[in-house]
């Protein structure tokens, strides 16, 4: 402060927004924002300084508190973003596992279902009674229905894996 005052006298200049720390009568410290300009005599020498000092202690304390809150919020946002990213990765991994499971399960069901359909076709070629043909029709209808469901599950897993190809028929 003293150096600044001496410099201002030499340069015949003042100061603006200079922060000063002063001890208050009660022993606490206060921060003042000082603005001053020189008063020149007839010969152009500094004869006095005029200025205004404003107590900015509470403003600076509030700004510091706001800065701490902002940094805290930024930390919370950063942590939450990391948590969400981890959750996204876990969800994608679970989705891939589900798609692989569906494709594998559909294949495992399709294999014996093809055997059932093939055997029903072979049985139909033999001599069957009306009751047996009716039962065979029901067996074939059920197996075709189940095959349609398995195909739909396979298509869904292909869509999710991005491997589904549309064909114009």
C-alpha positions in Angstrom: 0.0 0.0 0.0 2.8 2.4 0.9 4.6 1.7 -2.4 1.4 2.2 -4.3 0.9 5.6 -2.6 4.5 6.7 -3.3 4.1 5.6 -6.9 0.9 7.5 -7.2 2.5 10.7 -5.9 5.4 10.4 -8.3 3.2 9.7 -11.3 0.5 12.2 -10.2 -2.0 9.4 -10.7 -4.5 7.7 -8.5 -5.8 4.2 -8.2 -9.0 2.3 -8.9 -10.5 -0.8 -7.3 -7.5 -1.3 -5.0 -8.3 -3.8 -2.3 -7.0 -2.9 1.1 -7.2 -5.0 4.3 -7.9 -3.1 7.5 -8.3 -4.1 11.1 -11.6 -3.0 12.5 -12.0 -1.5 15.9 -13.4 -4.8 17.2 -10.3 -6.7 16.0 -11.9 -8.2 12.9 -10.4 -7.6 9.5 -12.4 -5.8 6.8 -11.6 -5.5 3.1 -12.0 -2.1 1.5 -12.1 -1.2 -2.2 -10.3 2.1 -2.6 -10.5 4.6 -5.4 -8.4 7.7 -5.3 -7.3 10.5 -7.5 -4.7 13.3 -6.9 -5.5 16.9 -6.3 -2.9 19.1 -7.9 -1.7 22.6 -6.8 -1.1 25.5 -9.1 2.4 24.2 -10.0 1.0 20.7 -10.9 2.3 18.9 -7.8 0.1 16.6 -5.8 -1.1 18.5 -2.9 -3.7 15.9 -1.6 -5.5 12.7 -2.6 -9.2 12.5 -2.7 -11.1 9.2 -2.8 -13.6 6.9 -1.6 -13.2 3.6 0.2 -16.0 1.1 0.3 -16.3 -1.9 2.6 -16.6 -5.0 0.3 -16.0 -7.6 2.9 -19.4 -9.2 2.7 -19.4 -9.0 -1.1 -16.1 -10.8 -1.3 -17.3 -13.4 1.3 -20.5 -14.0 -0.8 -18.5 -14.3 -4.0 -16.2 -16.8 -2.3 -19.2 -18.8 -1.0 -20.8 -18.8 -4.5 -17.6 -20.0 -6.0 -17.4 -22.9 -3.4 -21.1 -23.8 -4.2 -20.4 -23.6 -8.0 -17.4 -25.9 -7.6 -19.3 -28.3 -5.4 -22.2 -28.4 -8.0 -19.7 -29.0 -10.8 -18.2 -31.9 -8.8 -21.6 -33.3 -8.2 -22.5 -33.0 -11.9 -19.2 -34.7 -12.8 -19.8 -37.6 -10.4 -23.3 -38.0 -11.6 -22.2 -38.0 -15.2 -19.6 -40.7 -14.5 -22.3 -42.7 -12.7 -24.7 -42.4 -15.6 -21.9 -43.3 -18.1 -21.2 -46.5 -16.0 -24.9 -47.3 -15.9 -25.1 -46.8 -19.7 -22.2 -49.1 -20.3 -23.8 -51.7 -18.0 -27.1 -51.4 -19.8 -25.5 -51.9 -23.2 -23.6 -54.9 -21.9 -26.8 -56.4 -20.5 -28.6 -55.7 -23.7 -25.8 -57.5 -25.7 -26.0 -60.4 -23.4 -29.8 -60.5 -23.7 -29.6 -60.4 -27.5 -27.0 -63.2 -27.5 -29.2 -65.3 -25.2 -32.3 -64.7 -27.3 -30.4 -65.7 -30.5 -29.0 -68.8 -28.8 -32.3 -69.8 -27.2 -34.2 -69.4 -30.4 -31.7 -71.6 -32.2 -31.9 -74.2 -29.5 -35.7 -74.2 -29.8 -35.7 -74.2 -33.6 -33.6 -77.3 -33.9 -36.0 -79.7 -32.1 -39.0 -77.9 -33.6 -37.6 -78.7 -37.1 -37.4 -82.3 -36.1 -41.0 -82.3 -34.9 -42.2 -80.6 -38.1 -40.2 -83.1 -40.3 -41.5 -86.1 -38.4 -45.1 -84.9 -38.7 -44.6 -84.6 -42.5 -43.3 -88.1 -42.7 -46.1 -89.5 -40.5 -48.7 -87.8 -42.8 -47.4 -89.9 -45.7 -48.5 -93.1 -43.9 -52.0 -94.4 -43.6 -53.7 -92.6 -40.8 -57.2 -92.6 -39.4 -59.3 -89.4 -39.4 -58.7 -88.9 -35.7 -55.0 -89.3 -36.2 -55.0 -86.8 -39.1 -56.9 -84.3 -37.0 -54.4 -84.7 -34.2 -51.5 -84.4 -36.7 -53.1 -81.1 -38.1 -53.2 -79.7 -34.6 -49.6 -80.7 -34.0 -48.5 -79.1 -37.2 -50.5 -75.9 -36.5 -48.9 -75.7 -33.0 -45.4 -76.2 -34.3 -45.9 -73.6 -37.1 -47.2 -71.2 -34.5 -44.2 -71.9 -32.3 -41.8 -71.5 -35.2 -43.4 -68.1 -36.0 -42.7 -67.0 -32.4 -39.1 -68.2 -32.6 -38.7 -66.4 -35.9 -40.0 -63.2 -34.4 -37.6 -63.5 -31.5 -34.8 -64.1 -33.9 -35.8 -61.0 -35.9 -36.0 -58.9 -32.8 -32.5 -59.9 -31.7 -31.2 -59.2 -35.2 -32.9 -55.7 -35.1 -31.3 -55.0 -31.8 -27.9 -56.2 -33.0 -28.3 -54.0 -36.2 -28.1 -57.1 -38.4 -31.7 -57.2 -39.7 -32.0 -57.0 -43.4 -35.3 -56.2 -45.1 -36.2 -58.0 -48.3 -38.8 -56.8 -50.8 -41.2 -59.7 -51.5 
